[in-house]
Amino acid sequence: QTELVGTGAVATLIGMNGKMARLNCPAAADGARLNSLKTFQNPAVIGASGQGIYKKTILEWEMTFVTLANIVQTTAFFGFGSGTAFALRTTIDICGFWLDASALQTVTDFGGTETVNASGSDPTLTNINIYKIVAGATSAEFYVNGVLKQTHTANLQTNEPLSVSFYVTSVTGAAQVRVGPVRCYLLE
């Protein structure tokens, strides 16, 4: 499911084996969003009935920031939101990556209380990188290109179904992020 906001905002499939979605914002204040129609049960809820089976929900995707300087970094978000609503950086109950001064940050938020950390040494964000979030009942791990960048153990979503959400808007001129392929699955 995609939702395009603003004049002329488009999302199209392009190159990279035809599997990259282009979230393109042609002008200032345009926005593009990509959200899953399916929700994924939170691992804390799956094991809550006492079976002792705690699973993790894994989200992996490829992404490149084509026009990094033009992205509104206070709202850009890439990761899990709660329910089926589109999530952005200022949404409560999220788990994912966002940008601050063109540097990756990680965030977990539950009920408006959040944990935020810098991801450490970032790869070149205008290259294609592989992002991964491993969300469990007691932690959320954040990886870039197979390297663990942060682990959060506080402010985890514990009672919400999760949906995949990518959100970008342009601050000035055109902004573009390319995403894909996206994989989301449960791990025992």
Order of alpha helices (4+ residues) and beta strands (2+ residues): beta-beta-beta-beta-alpha-beta-beta-beta-beta-beta-beta-beta-beta-beta-beta
